[in-house]
Amino acid sequence: PANDTISFETAGSEASRIDASGRVLIGHTSARTVWGGNTALQIEGLDGAASSATIVRNSNDVWYPWLGFGKSRGTSDGSSTIVQANDCLGVISWNGADGTDMNPQAAAIYCDVDGTPGSNDMPGRLEFHTTADGAQVATERLRIDANGSMGLGVVPSAWPSNGDSRGFQ
């Protein structure tokens, strides 16, 4: 359909494309910004089936399907440079259209390094964030730290701040 674009059609209609920036677009033809980012894989549709993804494993054993996030402090593909305390390893974010864009965040779950990592040692914490009425950025409401301690509404002062605008400051 355009220079540096590959499209895939079914029954005469475009079903997906790889655009000039290498983004895979399924169900739409123009990349969209959500939560301030323009991601490499975008799925968009008018109903649940068209705008969803599934992971299924069929095997007669105890193993399961999984979705993994990985982070390295390296600066090249394939790097395994060690992460540091308070680094964010991944986020699941829920964002809704506000009539202008899809940058406002309703809620998020963050996974951060919760201590000093080392070889085969990765202490972690989960942070659960929600957004107050009148705001567009989620605030930390619940934390489960590497020791299994849980803070609800107030993070004990002994817990380090992650130094950014998402948590209790």
N, C-alpha and C positions, 0 to 999 in steps of 0.2 A: 503493500500500500504506500510506502514511502522509502526514500533512500535509507539504508542502514536499518531496515526493519524487516523482520520475518513474520509472516502471519500464517495461521492455520485455519482453514475453513471447513465447515460441515454444512451440507445442504445449501450451499451458496452464501452462507453467512459466516463472518469471522467469529471464531470461537476463542482464539488466543493469539498472542503475539509476543515476540521478543523485540523490544524497542532499541533505538540507537544507543541507549545507555546500558543495555544488557539486562534490563528489567523484564521479568516474565509477567505478562498481564493476561489474566484469564477472565473472560466475561466482559471486558471493556477494552477500549483502544487508546486511552490516554492515562498516563501515570497520575496518581493522586497522592497528595500529602496528608498523612494522618499523624497526629501528635508531633508535628513539626518535621517529620521524616518522610522521605520518598523511598520506600523499601524495595528490595530486589524481587520479591514475589508479592503480587497483588491479585486477590480474587474478589470479584464484585458481581452481584447479581440481584435479581428482583424477588427471589424467594429463597427459602432455606437451603434447598439443594444446590442452587446455583452459586450461593455465597458461603459455602461451608467446605470444610475439609475433614476427612476421616483418616484414621490410621487403624488398620485391622491386621491382626496376626492370627493365622489359622495353624495351630500346631498342637499335637497331642502330648503336651508337656507343661511344665510350670512357667514357661517363659511368656512374655508379654510384649505388646508394642510400646514404644516409648518415643518421646520427643526430647531432644537434648539441646542444651545451650552450652557453649564453650567460650571461654575468654582467656587470652594470653596477653601479656604486656609487650609481646614481640611486634615488630614492624614489617614483617614479611609473611607471606603464606607459609603455613607449616611450622611456624614458630611455637615454641613451648616456654617462652620467658615467663618466669614465676609472677603470679599476681601478688598484690599486697593487701594488708589489712584494710577493710572498708571498701575495697573495689567491688563494684556491682558486677555480678556474673550474668545477670539476665533479668528481664522484666516482662511480665504479662500486663498489658495495659488495655483498658476499655475506654474508648473515646466516642463521643456522639456529635453529630452535626448540630451546630448552633445557628444555622441560617447563613453563616459566612464560610466556615471551614470545619474540619474535623480535628482541630488541635486541642480543644478542651477535653480534659481527662476526668472521667467519672470515678474510676477506681483503678488500682494497680496492685500487683504483688511483686516485690523485689526480692532477689536473692543476693546477699552480700557476703563477702569474706568476713568472718567474725573472729579475728585473731591473726596470728602469724602463720602463714602456710609454709609447708616444707615438703620434701619428697614423700609422696603418698600420704599427705596430711593436709586436709582442706577444711578447716573449721568454717561453718556457715550459719547464717541466720536468715529468717524470713521476715519480711516487713509487709504488713497489710495496710494499704492506703485507701482512703475515700475522700471525696471532694465535698466540701460544705456548700450549701446553697449560696449563690452569688460569687463563687470562686471558679477557677478553671484548672487549678493544679491540685492534685490529690495530696493529702497530708497523712503522715503515718499515724495509725490508730492502734495497731497491735503489732507486737514484736515477739518472735520466738528466737532466742539466742542459741549459740552453739552448745550451751550446757543444758538446754531444755527449759530454761527459765522463760516465763512469759510476762510481758508487760502490756496492760490494757489501758489505753488512754493516757498514761504517763510512763515514759521510759525512765527507769531509775537513773540517777545522776552518774552512777558508776559505769553505765553503758556509754561508749563513745558516740559522739555525733558523727555522721558520715560526712559532714562538712559541705553538704549541698542543700538545696532548697526543698528537698522532698521530705525531710524528717522533722523531728522536734528540734527546734533551734532556740 
